[in-house]
Structures are given as C-alpha cells and as structure tokens.
Amino acid sequence: MMQAIATTKITVLRGTATDAYGDEQDTNTPIATGIPASLTEQTRRVSGRENQTPRIVRYAVARVPARTDISENDRVLDERTGATYIVDAVSGMANPTIEVDRRVDLRRTT
C-alpha cells in the first residue's frame, strides 16, 4: 500500500544487450507493469563555480510502493504520458512500524 497519492502507473524496464559493433544498448524488457506511482517533474535554478550563469535544470521524482523492484540505471516508462526516465537513485526512510514509499530520482530521456 502506498502513502502518496498515485498520479500515474509506471513500467520498470531493465536489461542491456550488445549491438553488432560491441556497444552496450538498453533493452526494453519489462520487469513490472502497472505500478502505481506519484510522479512529479520539477525545475531548479543552478549555477556552478566555473560558470556563474544560472540555468534551469529539470528533474523528476517518483514515489512507489515500498516493495517495488526498482534500482539505479533501470528505466521507467510513464504509462499515462509515454515518457521514459532513467533511474538515478532509489531511497527510502526507515520506519519500524510501517513500510514507507520508496523515493525514485529520475532523469527524463524522451
């Protein structure tokens, strides 16, 4: 059961293959489909030491049920919009009484 209010359903994609040139390519092997998720895209203004010009960075965060099989470098397909994201990080808070949602930091690829 999820604590966050689901805004979409997602499919978790995993796996790689080698092409004819020996390069690694992602495969779109679904590990799980129809997973309820609270997915939000946000923006942040950032500037670095090398370049003081502020720029806008877009990122996304999803909340999924606690036992969802998802890990870094997986890909997430938003079943509602068709957008694909790469999983940058997966985390969750420790709670001794209930299972809490997992936070998934995402970077949009399409």
RAQUI-V53530 format. One record per residue. RES is the residue in one small letter. PHI is phi in radians with two decimals (none if undefined). Layout:
RES,PHI / RES,PHI
This chain:
m,none / m,-1.77 / q,-1.49 / a,-1.27 / i,-1.48 / a,-1.19 / t,-1.92 / t,-2.83 / k,-2.12 / i,-2.18 / t,-2.06 / v,-1.64 / l,-1.93 / r,-2.56 / g,2.05 / t,-2.41 / a,-2.48 / t,-1.84 / d,-1.46 / a,-1.09 / y,-1.67 / g,1.51 / d,-1.51 / e,-1.41 / q,-2.21 / d,-1.25 / t,-1.85 / n,-1.79 / t,-1.40 / p,-1.28 / i,-1.57 / a,-2.65 / t,-2.25 / g,1.21 / i,-1.37 / p,-1.17 / a,-2.57 / s,-1.75 / l,-2.05 / t,-2.31 / e,-1.78 / q,-2.39 / t,-2.21 / r,-2.53 / r,-1.51 / v,-2.35 / s,-2.57 / g,-1.92 / r,-1.20 / e,-1.28 / n,-2.25 / q,-1.40 / t,-1.22 / p,-1.16 / r,-2.36 / i,-1.74 / v,-1.98 / r,-1.71 / y,-2.59 / a,-2.32 / v,-2.30 / a,-2.14 / r,-2.05 / v,-2.25 / p,-0.97 / a,-0.96 / r,-1.66 / t,-1.16 / d,-1.41 / i,-2.57 / s,-2.52 / e,-0.98 / n,1.30 / d,-1.20 / r,-2.05 / v,-2.09 / l,-1.85 / d,-1.34 / e,-1.19 / r,-1.39 / t,-1.80 / g,1.48 / a,-1.27 / t,-2.01 / y,-2.24 / i,-1.75 / v,-1.43 / d,-1.54 / a,-2.76 / v,-2.25 / s,-2.55 / g,-2.83 / m,-1.42 / a,-1.50 / n,-2.49 / p,-1.28 / t,-1.83 / i,-2.38 / e,-1.48 / v,-1.72 / d,-1.04 / r,-1.62 / r,-1.63 / v,-2.16 / d,-1.52 / l,-2.17 / r,-2.25 / r,-1.27 / t,-1.96 / t,-2.35
